[in-house]
Amino acid sequence: FNAALADYRKEHHIRSSANPFPDLAATEYGGIETLFWITDGKKRKPLFIKPSKNGVTLLLENEIDSGSADELMAACRSRGVRIWPRAVSLSLMLRLFLSDLFVHGIGGIKYDRITDKLIPPIYGINPPETVIASCTLELPDVKNPAGRLMEFRQSIREMEFHPEKFVNSSRELTETAMAKKRLIGEIKQQNADRKTLGLKIRKLNDNFKKALAPQKAELEKKIREHGAELNRYEILADRELPYFLYPPSVFSKL
């Protein structure tokens, strides 16, 4: 299992030792962590075992020795404990022994990236294929504000570099826009005094910015509001939300 994890991390350039799962541990007393939980019905913890003369010893407060599956089951029943599979071992058993085709969601498929690496060396067969079923839905009345947010930000940018596009019916600004257009035409001439003309254009832009300050402030307010709305949307539109948050009528239309 640890070797499969190491290969996976190397293949996907993952540095974290906890991704996608932590390595199984070994104790200084010869115990080995397994892909199972041990539980008394109230709490669970990883099951550690070690080889013994009779077969296998389960490392609990009071160790359980067993030489066969029947002995293990009887010992667990007498102690009031159960052995439950963890994610990878559960997926492995479902795929190999309980199903012809296993269908995953987008989260569970991570388990089987490791399971695929375990099946060949353990069972000597190629891993059976899996299917990923995914459906991206939006909650009712939850709209994506990203488009409008992009428009507002683009307007701010245009207001910075091309303020004349935002001229209203003001006669003064209309005349300023015409003056800027004329200067731009002059600066394109071959022998134009670009420095002087550039300063004149910059001065006109400054006049535009002062006049457009209220419009810019309103745009900045909308950007803040839509930014907060986008954060809300990204939470509510998470494609991993459980199906029971959606009204049944949504699924009947699919």
Protein Blocks (a to p, Z undefined) as FASTA:
>chain_A
ZZmmmmmmmmnopabfkbfbdcddddfkopacdfbdcdehlaccdddddddfklpacddf
bdcddfbfklmmmmmmmnopacdddfklmmmmmmmmmcfbdcddfklmmmmmmmmmmmmm
mnopacddddddddddddehiacfklmmmmmmmmmmmmmmmmmlmpcfbfklmmmmmmmm
mmmmmmmpmklcfklmmmmmmmmmmmmmmmmmmmmmmmmmmmmmmmmmmmmmmmmmockb
cfklpcfklmmmZZ
